[in-house]
């Protein structure tokens, strides 16, 4: 009896193991391009370290399925806001991918170091480039204004380095650190610098993200049109005075407090004191646009 029971258990375990083996999808190594374009520059990837560093980031990003799938969907919503601002400021379009790796296109993102928003600006940097950072208003969470501030930084860095790849790495490491290391290491290109792990990987993360978002189908990401997140139109309401209760203010426009905060993440409190009588533009959506309508969905094309 015991032998028969053991035999049955062994047989069932064998079936389970076989089924599990059959259910495992193959994991394939990804093709590595010989070169890639960034901001009008051709970056060769045939040198051993360039090849391996790119492969590392591409593998991590492509096989991080849930995060990468969400990024593909979010890109349809947020990149149409960022791209025209980059263009207006003569910043190469590829810098939108820097914003992607900084925040995963989460406008609420905040790092342990207190960097915030889609561009992950530190408070001092944000204020240096004209943003308000206070308990009630934090414009690092304002996508348009934060993008303008990031453009100011990128312009300043390009005036110093005349290389967009070095500019991108300086966004992570800081201009002071990059300038010092270029001199100490006697090199002219950011790719040839010895930096800490995060900064050393930074440019390759941007390049790998560009590959994924421009060619998701090549990596097995199949997204139907209705799967993309939509950019919801708003009208801007000018406010020159204080708002004592944002919930009541939102109700006057037929919206909830949660909805007005969702469209204006930069409003950080339940009120807007506005003692200096500044003009703030608050985004207010039409209630009818809050519901998904495939007939209104616009699919944003990333490939230029």
C-alpha positions in Angstrom: 0.0 0.0 0.0 2.8 2.5 1.0 4.8 1.6 -2.1 1.8 2.2 -4.3 1.2 5.6 -2.7 4.8 6.6 -3.1 4.7 5.5 -6.8 1.5 7.6 -7.3 3.1 10.6 -5.7 6.3 10.3 -7.8 4.2 10.0 -10.9 2.2 13.1 -10.1 5.4 15.1 -9.3 6.9 14.0 -12.6 3.8 15.3 -14.4 3.9 18.6 -12.6 7.6 19.1 -13.3 7.0 18.3 -17.0 4.1 20.7 -17.2 6.2 23.4 -15.5 9.1 22.9 -17.9 6.7 23.1 -20.9 5.1 26.3 -19.5 8.4 28.2 -19.3 8.8 30.6 -22.2 12.3 30.8 -23.8 14.4 33.8 -22.8 16.4 35.1 -25.7 19.4 37.3 -25.8 18.7 40.6 -27.6 20.4 41.8 -30.7 22.9 44.6 -30.1 23.1 47.3 -32.8 26.5 48.2 -34.1 25.6 51.9 -33.6 22.8 54.1 -32.4 21.8 57.7 -32.9 21.3 60.2 -30.2 20.7 63.9 -30.7 22.2 63.9 -34.2 25.3 62.0 -33.0 26.2 58.5 -34.2 27.4 56.4 -31.2 29.3 53.3 -32.2 28.7 50.2 -30.0 31.4 47.9 -31.4 34.0 48.6 -28.7 33.8 45.9 -26.0 32.7 48.1 -23.1 30.2 50.2 -25.1 28.6 46.9 -26.4 28.4 45.3 -23.0 27.2 48.5 -21.2 24.4 49.0 -23.8 23.5 45.3 -23.6 23.1 45.4 -19.9 20.6 48.3 -19.9 18.7 47.0 -22.9 18.3 43.6 -21.3 17.1 45.1 -18.0 14.6 47.4 -19.6 13.2 44.9 -22.1 12.7 42.1 -19.6 11.3 44.4 -16.9 7.9 43.7 -18.5 5.4 45.4 -16.2 7.3 48.6 -15.9 8.2 48.8 -19.6 4.7 48.1 -20.7 3.4 50.9 -18.5 6.0 53.2 -20.0 4.9 52.5 -23.5 1.3 53.4 -22.5 2.3 56.5 -20.6 4.5 57.8 -23.4 1.4 58.4 -25.5 0.0 60.7 -22.7 3.0 62.6 -21.6 5.6 62.9 -24.4 3.2 65.1 -26.6 3.5 67.6 -23.8 7.3 67.4 -23.5 8.3 67.3 -27.2 7.1 70.7 -28.4 8.8 72.4 -25.4 12.1 70.7 -26.2 11.7 71.8 -29.9 10.9 75.4 -28.9 14.1 75.6 -26.8 16.2 74.0 -29.5 16.9 70.9 -27.4 17.2 67.6 -29.3 14.1 65.6 -29.3 16.0 62.6 -27.9 16.2 64.2 -24.5 12.6 63.2 -23.9 14.1 59.8 -23.1 16.1 61.3 -20.3 12.8 62.3 -18.7 11.6 58.7 -19.1 14.5 57.1 -17.3 14.5 59.8 -14.6 10.9 59.3 -13.5 9.3 56.4 -15.5 7.0 59.2 -16.7 5.4 59.3 -13.3 4.6 63.0 -12.7 4.3 62.3 -8.9 7.8 60.7 -8.8 10.0 61.6 -5.8 13.4 60.2 -5.0 14.9 59.5 -1.6 17.1 62.5 -2.2 14.0 64.7 -2.7 14.2 65.1 -6.4 10.7 65.4 -7.8 8.5 65.4 -10.9 9.0 64.0 -14.4 12.4 65.6 -14.7 13.4 64.8 -11.1 14.6 68.3 -10.2 16.2 69.0 -6.9 14.7 71.9 -5.0 17.8 74.2 -5.4 18.1 73.4 -9.1 14.4 74.0 -9.7 14.6 77.4 -8.0 17.8 78.3 -9.8 15.9 77.9 -13.1 12.8 79.8 -12.1 10.5 77.3 -10.5 8.5 77.9 -7.3 9.1 75.3 -4.6 7.0 75.8 -1.5 4.7 73.9 0.8 1.7 75.0 -1.3 3.1 75.2 -4.8 5.9 72.9 -6.1 6.3 73.5 -9.8 8.7 70.6 -10.2 5.4 68.6 -10.5 4.2 71.0 -13.3 5.1 69.1 -16.4 5.3 72.2 -18.8 7.2 74.4 -16.3 9.5 71.7 -15.2 10.4 70.9 -18.8 11.2 74.6 -19.4 13.5 74.5 -16.4 15.2 71.3 -17.6 15.7 73.0 -21.0 17.5 75.9 -19.3 19.8 73.4 -17.5 20.5 71.5 -20.8 21.2 74.7 -22.7 23.7 75.8 -20.0 25.4 72.5 -20.0 25.7 72.4 -23.8 27.3 75.9 -23.8 29.9 74.4 -21.5 30.5 71.0 -23.2 29.3 71.3 -26.8 28.4 67.6 -26.6 24.9 66.4 -26.1 25.9 63.1 -24.6 28.1 64.8 -22.1 25.2 67.1 -21.3 23.0 64.1 -20.6 25.5 62.5 -18.2 26.0 65.9 -16.5 22.2 65.9 -15.8 22.8 62.9 -13.5 26.3 63.6 -12.1 26.2 67.4 -12.1 28.3 69.8 -14.2 30.8 70.3 -11.4 31.6 66.6 -11.2 31.7 66.1 -15.0 34.0 69.1 -15.6 36.4 68.0 -12.9 36.5 64.4 -14.1 37.0 65.4 -17.8 40.1 67.4 -16.7 41.4 64.9 -14.2 41.0 61.9 -16.5 42.3 63.8 -19.6 39.4 62.7 -21.8 37.0 64.6 -24.0 34.0 62.3 -24.1 31.7 61.2 -21.3 31.7 57.6 -22.5 35.5 57.4 -21.8 35.2 58.7 -18.2 35.4 56.5 -15.1 32.4 57.4 -13.0 30.3 55.9 -10.3 28.0 53.0 -11.4 24.8 55.1 -11.7 26.4 57.8 -13.8 28.4 55.3 -15.9 25.1 53.5 -16.8 23.0 56.7 -17.3 23.6 57.4 -21.0 23.2 53.7 -21.9 19.8 53.6 -20.1 18.7 56.5 -22.2 19.8 54.8 -25.4 18.2 51.5 -24.5 14.9 53.3 -23.5 14.9 55.0 -26.9 15.2 51.6 -28.6 12.3 50.2 -26.7 9.9 53.1 -27.0 10.6 53.6 -30.7 10.4 49.8 -31.6 8.3 48.1 -28.9 7.1 45.4 -31.4 10.7 44.3 -32.0 10.9 43.3 -28.3 7.6 41.5 -28.2 5.5 44.3 -26.7 2.1 44.2 -28.5 0.0 47.2 -27.6 -3.4 47.8 -29.2 -4.5 51.3 -29.9 -7.1 51.2 -27.1 -4.4 50.2 -24.6 -2.6 53.5 -24.8 -3.2 56.2 -22.2 -4.8 59.3 -23.5 -3.9 62.9 -23.1 -6.9 64.6 -21.7 -7.5 68.2 -22.9 -8.0 70.9 -20.3 -8.7 74.6 -20.2 -6.5 76.9 -18.1 -8.2 79.0 -15.5 -6.2 82.0 -14.4 -6.2 82.6 -10.6 -4.8 85.9 -9.3 -6.1 85.6 -5.7 -6.1 83.1 -2.9 -8.2 79.9 -2.8 -9.2 79.0 0.7 -10.6 75.6 -0.1 -9.6 73.8 -3.2 -12.3 71.2 -2.8 -15.0 73.9 -3.0 -13.2 75.6 -5.8 -13.1 72.3 -7.8 -16.8 71.7 -7.1 -17.6 75.0 -8.8 -16.3 73.4 -12.0 -18.1 70.1 -11.5 -15.0 68.3 -10.3 -13.8 66.5 -7.2 -10.9 67.6 -5.1 -9.1 64.4 -6.2 -9.6 65.3 -9.9 -8.4 68.9 -9.6 -5.3 67.6 -7.8 -4.7 64.9 -10.4 -4.6 67.5 -13.2 -2.6 70.0 -11.0 -0.1 67.9 -9.0 1.9 71.1 -8.4 -0.8 72.2 -6.0 0.6 70.7 -2.8 -2.0 71.8 -0.2 -5.7 72.1 0.3 -5.5 75.8 -0.2 -3.6 78.4 -2.3 -2.7 81.4 -0.2 -1.1 83.4 -3.0 0.0 86.3 -0.8 1.9 87.9 -3.6 -1.1 87.8 -5.9 0.8 85.8 -8.6 -1.1 84.5 -11.6 -1.5 80.7 -11.6 -3.0 78.7 -14.4 -5.0 75.8 -13.1 -5.8 73.0 -15.6 -9.5 72.1 -15.6 -10.8 69.3 -17.8 -14.3 69.0 -19.2 -16.2 66.3 -17.3 -17.1 64.6 -20.5 -13.4 64.1 -21.4 -12.8 62.1 -18.2 -14.2 59.0 -19.7 -12.4 56.8 -22.2 -13.5 57.3 -25.8 -11.6 55.4 -28.4 -12.9 57.7 -31.2 -11.0 60.6 -29.6 -7.8 58.7 -28.8 -4.7 59.9 -30.7 -1.8 57.6 -31.1 1.4 59.5 -30.7 4.3 58.4 -33.0 7.7 58.5 -31.5 9.8 57.7 -34.5 10.8 60.9 -36.4 
